[in-house]
Structures are given as structure tokens and as C-alpha cells.
């Protein structure tokens, strides 16, 4: 261990030299690499967490740049997958850390393989379906996870220790319904992202260092603009479908065929089975209908007023609509059902 590199952390009593060695042997997986995920990843890599896996389905766009600290204008011009862009930047920050960026949509078919063997799952997802899926997996496999969400200037976070603390389903038996704010309707600012990511990373370090008695044990919420802070001490629900009855509905429900992407006016389409598309052949087909550009990770085809982004596994993001029916129709027409 390079003691000089981590000297200020070693001076911090709860870490010390022994704790730093422990961090260098630790393994964390982040689900999502947007604003929250990139902030979490940078902090964990600089802290010397030995192995970091980042899983994200999306690519960099110009609108990401005010918040996503691991993305650049060049990444946006190239439509580089966020996980790839993050891995490249993070590898330059700390050669002690093994960083793995995986371009994939986290779903019931792959999540157990993606998180197996890791000590903490850090949430940077943008929808409740994925969070319930993470919650199911956490409880089933016994892996702690740290929930986090941000919209506008408001952020919230909670840490789940399987079998010991309330899980997400204890607090929210059902996904929030009715009208609620999203990044698409009210936006989001980076200071709120930074606050949530800081709490999530701190909680993660406590778990990795075996200092679970120092976890905050609450659902924390803070609006960085209005300075309103809330702290709720939740209780485990003995009737909880997940941590009580151990019914893993989201984990056992099979992959979804579509999901609307937060703040994007876009719908993601994927098939139950990976398709292993030939991107070169697909490019030749699509060039008859509109301009196509791409890289080794994806193709983008402009079909005004829509834009299709297609990945090698058959997954696609259709931009220009929030209607799943329209998205599925475009997918079938240009890629094939």
C-alpha cells in the first residue's frame, strides 16, 4: 500500500492503516452511472476501494454534462456508453483500484450474476422498478445496499442491511403512484446529487470497514435549495413481502419489454433473450432510412422525429416518444421483432 497516497484517510481515526488495507480488499458494485453513479464511483475510487463494478445501460448525451462528473463533451459527441466513459476516467485516478464498466440493462435475468461476490450494492438507478429489483436481490443474497434518489434540489437515501434493518418494501410496499415530480418535469441540480452521493459513499465505507453500528439508520431527505431536512426512523414490517415473507416478485418476474427513461423523452426496448446483433449489417440496412453513426458499442440512426440507439444485445433506446406502443412499433419496423 502507498501510505502517502492515503495518508489523510489513514489519519482519520475510523479508517486508520488497517482500515485502508481493508478498503483495498473490498468490492463494490454500482447500479447506474448517471449523475449519482458517477459521483459515487469517483469518491469510491479515490478512497481506494479495491474493486469497483459499474453497470449502466445508457450513453452520454450533452444534457448529462452539468451533473455527470465522469463525462466530457467528447464522450457526448461519440455517444460513448456511460459505463465505458466512467471506466476510462476512473482508471486514470487510482491504479490501485480494479474498475470494470459493464454496458448492460440490469434486470431479473442478470442482476444476481452482476452483484454476486460484491460486499455492497450502491443504488444509482433512475426508476423504482430497478430499485425493487435490487432490494429483492439484496435480501435474497444477503448483500447490503444503499438506496439513493435525486430530483430537482431534493435528495433522499437509506441503507438496507438484509435481515437487520427495514428494506425498501417495508417503507414503500408499492411503487409511488399518481403525479410526482421527475427530472423531466422539474429538472435536477448537481449540489443535490453531491449530497446524496456523499451520504451513500459514507455509508458504504462504514459497511466495508465493519462499522455498521455507526450507520445513520434512517431514511434521510434534504432539499439543498430550501434547506429542509427530514429524518425518519423506519421500522421493519414483519408482514413485508420481501424481507418478511421472502417473496421476490421483481426478481422472479422476468425481464420487462420496455421502460421509460427518466428525463429523456425516450423508451428503452429489450427482448427476453439477447439477440447478438450484427451491427455492421444492421447499419447497412438502416442507412436506407436515415443518417447512421456509431462506434464499437452502439449504433445511432436518425428517423425524424425519432432517434434509435441500438446495442449489440438487441436492446434499443427510442428517443422522441414516451409511448411504449410507438417505441415497440419502431423497433419492430427497423430492427425486427
C-alpha positions as CSV (number, residue, x, y, z in Angstrom):
1,X,0.0,0.0,0.0
2,X,1.2,3.5,-0.9
3,X,0.7,5.1,2.6
4,X,1.5,8.6,1.2
5,X,-1.4,8.4,-1.2
6,X,-3.9,7.5,1.5
7,X,-2.2,9.4,4.3
8,X,-5.1,11.8,5.1
9,X,-7.5,8.9,5.2
10,X,-5.2,6.9,7.4
11,X,-5.0,9.9,9.8
12,X,-8.8,9.7,10.1
13,X,-9.4,7.6,13.2
14,X,-12.3,5.4,12.0
15,X,-10.2,4.3,9.0
16,X,-6.5,4.2,10.0
17,X,-3.9,2.0,8.3
18,X,-5.8,-1.2,9.0
19,X,-9.0,0.2,7.6
20,X,-7.3,1.4,4.5
21,X,-5.9,-2.1,3.9
22,X,-9.4,-3.4,4.3
23,X,-10.8,-0.9,1.8
24,X,-8.2,-2.0,-0.8
25,X,-9.5,-5.6,-0.5
26,X,-13.2,-4.5,-0.8
27,X,-15.6,-5.0,-3.7
28,X,-18.5,-2.6,-4.5
29,X,-21.0,-2.6,-7.4
30,X,-22.8,0.5,-8.5
31,X,-26.2,0.1,-10.4
32,X,-26.4,3.1,-12.8
33,X,-23.8,5.6,-13.9
34,X,-25.7,8.8,-14.3
35,X,-25.2,11.8,-12.0
36,X,-25.4,9.8,-8.8
37,X,-23.4,6.8,-10.1
38,X,-20.5,8.9,-11.4
39,X,-20.2,10.9,-8.2
40,X,-20.3,7.7,-6.1
41,X,-17.7,6.0,-8.4
42,X,-15.3,8.8,-8.3
43,X,-15.4,9.0,-4.5
44,X,-15.0,5.3,-4.0
45,X,-12.1,5.0,-6.4
46,X,-10.3,7.9,-4.8
47,X,-10.9,6.3,-1.4
48,X,-9.1,3.2,-2.6
49,X,-12.0,0.7,-2.7
50,X,-10.1,-2.2,-4.3
51,X,-12.7,-3.4,-6.9
52,X,-15.5,-1.4,-8.4
53,X,-18.0,-2.6,-10.9
54,X,-20.3,-0.1,-12.7
55,X,-23.3,-1.3,-14.6
56,X,-25.2,1.1,-16.8
57,X,-27.4,0.8,-19.9
58,X,-27.2,4.3,-21.3
59,X,-24.8,6.5,-23.3
60,X,-23.5,10.0,-22.7
61,X,-25.5,13.0,-24.0
62,X,-24.8,16.7,-23.9
63,X,-27.6,17.3,-21.3
64,X,-25.7,15.0,-18.9
65,X,-22.6,17.2,-18.6
66,X,-23.7,19.7,-15.9
67,X,-24.2,16.8,-13.4
68,X,-22.2,13.7,-14.5
69,X,-18.6,14.3,-13.3
70,X,-17.1,11.4,-15.4
71,X,-18.4,12.6,-18.8
72,X,-16.9,15.1,-21.2
73,X,-18.1,16.8,-24.4
74,X,-16.0,14.4,-26.4
75,X,-17.9,11.4,-24.8
76,X,-21.2,13.1,-25.7
77,X,-20.1,13.6,-29.3
78,X,-19.1,10.0,-29.6
79,X,-22.2,8.7,-27.8
80,X,-19.9,6.7,-25.6
81,X,-21.7,4.4,-23.1
82,X,-21.6,5.9,-19.7
83,X,-20.0,2.8,-18.1
84,X,-17.2,2.9,-20.7
85,X,-16.6,6.6,-20.2
86,X,-16.6,6.2,-16.5
87,X,-14.2,3.2,-16.5
88,X,-11.7,5.2,-18.7
89,X,-11.6,8.2,-16.4
90,X,-11.6,6.2,-13.2
91,X,-8.6,4.1,-14.3
92,X,-6.6,7.3,-14.5
93,X,-7.5,8.3,-11.0
94,X,-6.2,5.4,-9.0
95,X,-4.2,2.5,-10.4
96,X,-4.8,0.6,-7.1
97,X,-8.4,0.1,-8.0
98,X,-9.8,-2.5,-10.4
99,X,-12.5,-0.8,-12.3
100,X,-15.0,-2.6,-14.5
101,X,-17.6,-0.8,-16.6
102,X,-20.4,-3.1,-17.9
103,X,-22.8,-1.8,-20.6
104,X,-26.0,-3.7,-19.7
105,X,-29.5,-3.1,-18.5
106,X,-29.9,-4.5,-15.0
107,X,-32.9,-6.8,-15.0
108,X,-34.1,-10.0,-13.3
109,X,-32.2,-12.2,-15.7
110,X,-28.7,-10.8,-15.0
111,X,-28.7,-9.0,-11.6
112,X,-27.7,-11.9,-9.5
113,X,-24.7,-12.6,-11.7
114,X,-23.8,-8.9,-11.7
115,X,-23.7,-8.4,-7.9
116,X,-22.6,-11.9,-6.7
117,X,-19.4,-11.7,-4.8
118,X,-19.6,-8.0,-4.0
119,X,-19.9,-6.6,-0.5
120,X,-22.2,-3.6,-1.1
121,X,-24.6,-2.6,-3.8
122,X,-24.9,1.2,-4.3
123,X,-28.1,2.4,-6.0
124,X,-27.8,5.0,-8.8
125,X,-30.9,3.8,-10.7
126,X,-33.4,6.2,-12.1
127,X,-36.6,4.2,-11.5
128,X,-38.4,2.3,-8.7
129,X,-38.7,-1.0,-10.7
130,X,-34.9,-1.3,-10.7
131,X,-34.7,-0.4,-7.0
132,X,-37.2,-3.0,-6.1
133,X,-35.2,-5.5,-8.1
134,X,-32.0,-4.5,-6.2
135,X,-34.0,-4.8,-3.0
136,X,-35.1,-8.3,-3.8
137,X,-31.6,-9.4,-4.8
138,X,-30.1,-7.8,-1.7
139,X,-32.4,-9.6,0.7
140,X,-32.1,-12.9,-1.2
141,X,-28.3,-12.9,-1.3
142,X,-27.7,-11.1,1.9
143,X,-25.8,-8.2,0.4
144,X,-26.3,-4.7,1.9
145,X,-27.4,-1.9,-0.4
146,X,-27.6,1.8,-0.2
147,X,-30.7,3.4,-1.8
148,X,-30.5,7.0,-3.2
149,X,-32.6,9.2,-5.4
150,X,-32.5,12.8,-6.5
151,X,-34.9,15.2,-8.3
152,X,-34.7,18.9,-8.6
153,X,-32.9,20.1,-5.4
154,X,-34.2,17.2,-3.3
155,X,-32.4,14.0,-2.4
156,X,-33.1,11.0,-0.3
157,X,-31.2,7.9,0.9
158,X,-31.4,4.9,3.1
159,X,-29.2,1.9,3.9
160,X,-30.5,-1.6,3.9
161,X,-28.8,-4.4,5.9
162,X,-30.6,-7.6,5.0
163,X,-32.4,-9.2,7.9
164,X,-31.4,-6.4,10.3
165,X,-33.0,-3.2,9.0
166,X,-36.2,-2.3,7.1
167,X,-35.9,-2.9,3.4
168,X,-37.3,-0.7,0.7
169,X,-40.6,-2.7,0.5
170,X,-41.1,-2.1,4.2
171,X,-41.3,1.6,3.6
172,X,-42.9,1.5,0.1
173,X,-44.9,-1.6,-0.3
174,X,-45.9,-0.3,-3.7
175,X,-44.2,2.0,-6.2
176,X,-45.3,5.6,-5.8
177,X,-48.4,6.3,-7.8
178,X,-50.2,9.3,-9.1
179,X,-48.5,12.5,-10.2
180,X,-45.0,13.0,-8.9
181,X,-42.0,15.1,-9.9
182,X,-39.4,13.7,-12.2
183,X,-36.2,15.1,-13.7
184,X,-38.1,15.5,-16.9
185,X,-40.7,17.9,-15.3
186,X,-38.6,19.8,-12.7
187,X,-35.0,19.1,-13.6
188,X,-32.2,18.4,-11.2
189,X,-29.1,20.3,-9.9
190,X,-25.7,18.9,-9.1
191,X,-25.5,20.0,-5.5
192,X,-28.4,17.7,-4.6
193,X,-26.6,14.9,-6.4
194,X,-23.4,15.6,-4.5
195,X,-25.3,15.5,-1.1
196,X,-26.9,12.1,-1.7
197,X,-23.8,10.6,-3.2
198,X,-21.7,11.8,-0.2
199,X,-24.1,10.1,2.3
200,X,-24.3,6.9,0.2
201,X,-20.5,6.6,-0.1
202,X,-20.0,7.3,3.6
203,X,-22.5,4.6,4.5
204,X,-20.7,2.2,2.1
205,X,-17.3,2.9,3.7
206,X,-18.8,2.2,7.2
207,X,-20.1,-1.2,6.0
208,X,-16.8,-2.1,4.3
209,X,-14.9,-1.2,7.5
210,X,-17.2,-3.2,9.7
211,X,-18.5,-0.1,11.5
212,X,-22.2,-0.8,10.9
213,X,-23.1,0.5,14.4
214,X,-22.3,4.0,13.1
215,X,-24.7,3.8,10.1
216,X,-27.4,6.6,10.4
217,X,-30.2,4.0,10.4
218,X,-32.7,6.4,8.9
219,X,-34.5,7.5,5.7
220,X,-32.7,10.8,5.2
221,X,-34.1,13.6,2.9
222,X,-32.7,17.0,2.3
223,X,-33.6,19.9,-0.1
224,X,-30.4,21.7,-0.7
225,X,-32.2,24.8,-2.1
226,X,-34.8,25.3,0.7
227,X,-32.6,23.9,3.4
228,X,-35.3,21.5,4.6
229,X,-34.0,18.3,6.3
230,X,-36.1,15.3,7.3
231,X,-35.0,12.2,9.1
232,X,-37.4,9.2,9.5
233,X,-36.6,6.2,11.7
234,X,-38.4,3.4,9.9
235,X,-39.3,0.0,11.4
236,X,-39.2,-3.4,9.8
237,X,-42.6,-4.7,8.8
238,X,-42.9,-8.3,9.9
239,X,-45.5,-8.7,7.1
240,X,-43.2,-7.3,4.4
241,X,-43.5,-9.3,1.3
242,X,-39.7,-9.2,0.7
243,X,-37.8,-9.3,3.9
244,X,-40.6,-10.9,5.9
245,X,-42.2,-13.5,3.5
246,X,-39.2,-13.6,1.2
247,X,-41.3,-13.3,-1.9
248,X,-39.1,-11.8,-4.6
249,X,-41.7,-10.7,-7.1
250,X,-39.4,-8.4,-9.1
251,X,-36.5,-10.8,-9.1
252,X,-38.8,-13.7,-10.3
253,X,-41.0,-11.7,-12.7
254,X,-38.9,-11.9,-15.8
255,X,-37.4,-9.1,-17.8
256,X,-39.6,-6.2,-18.8
257,X,-40.0,-5.4,-22.5
258,X,-39.9,-1.6,-22.1
259,X,-39.2,1.1,-19.6
260,X,-39.5,4.9,-20.0
261,X,-36.2,6.7,-19.2
262,X,-36.3,9.5,-16.6
263,X,-35.8,12.9,-18.1
264,X,-35.2,11.6,-21.6
265,X,-38.5,11.6,-23.6
266,X,-37.3,8.1,-24.5
267,X,-38.3,4.4,-24.2
268,X,-36.0,1.5,-23.8
269,X,-36.9,-1.7,-25.6
270,X,-35.3,-5.1,-24.9
271,X,-36.2,-8.7,-25.7
272,X,-36.5,-11.6,-23.2
273,X,-33.4,-13.1,-24.8
274,X,-30.2,-11.4,-26.0
275,X,-30.2,-11.2,-29.8
276,X,-26.4,-10.7,-30.6
277,X,-27.0,-8.3,-33.4
278,X,-24.5,-7.8,-36.3
279,X,-24.1,-4.0,-36.0
280,X,-22.3,-3.7,-39.4
281,X,-25.2,-5.5,-41.2
282,X,-27.8,-3.5,-39.3
283,X,-26.0,-0.3,-40.2
284,X,-26.2,-1.1,-43.9
285,X,-29.9,-1.7,-43.5
286,X,-30.7,1.4,-41.6
287,X,-28.7,3.8,-43.8
288,X,-31.5,3.5,-46.3
289,X,-33.8,5.3,-43.9
290,X,-31.7,8.0,-42.3
291,X,-28.2,9.1,-41.2
292,X,-26.4,6.5,-39.1
293,X,-23.4,6.8,-36.9
294,X,-21.9,4.6,-34.3
295,X,-18.9,3.0,-32.6
296,X,-17.9,-0.4,-31.3
297,X,-20.6,-0.2,-28.6
298,X,-23.7,1.0,-30.4
299,X,-25.4,2.5,-33.5
300,X,-27.5,5.7,-33.7
301,X,-30.0,6.2,-36.5
302,X,-31.9,9.4,-37.1
303,X,-35.5,8.8,-38.2
304,X,-37.1,12.2,-37.7
305,X,-38.7,12.9,-35.3
306,X,-37.2,9.9,-33.6
307,X,-33.7,8.6,-33.0
308,X,-32.9,5.0,-32.5
309,X,-29.8,3.9,-30.4
310,X,-29.2,0.1,-30.8
311,X,-26.9,-2.0,-28.7
312,X,-25.3,-5.4,-29.8
313,X,-27.5,-7.4,-27.4
314,X,-30.6,-6.2,-29.3
315,X,-31.6,-3.5,-26.7
316,X,-32.6,-0.2,-28.2
317,X,-33.5,3.3,-26.9
318,X,-36.1,5.1,-28.9
319,X,-35.8,8.9,-28.4
320,X,-38.7,11.2,-29.2
321,X,-41.6,9.4,-27.5
322,X,-42.7,8.3,-24.1
323,X,-45.3,5.9,-25.6
324,X,-44.2,2.3,-25.4
325,X,-46.5,1.3,-28.2
326,X,-44.8,3.8,-30.6
327,X,-41.4,2.6,-29.4
328,X,-42.3,-1.1,-29.9
329,X,-43.6,-0.3,-33.4
330,X,-40.4,1.5,-34.4
331,X,-38.3,-1.3,-33.0
332,X,-40.3,-4.0,-34.9
333,X,-40.2,-1.9,-38.1
334,X,-36.5,-1.1,-38.3
335,X,-34.8,-3.8,-36.1
336,X,-37.3,-6.7,-36.3
337,X,-39.4,-8.3,-33.5
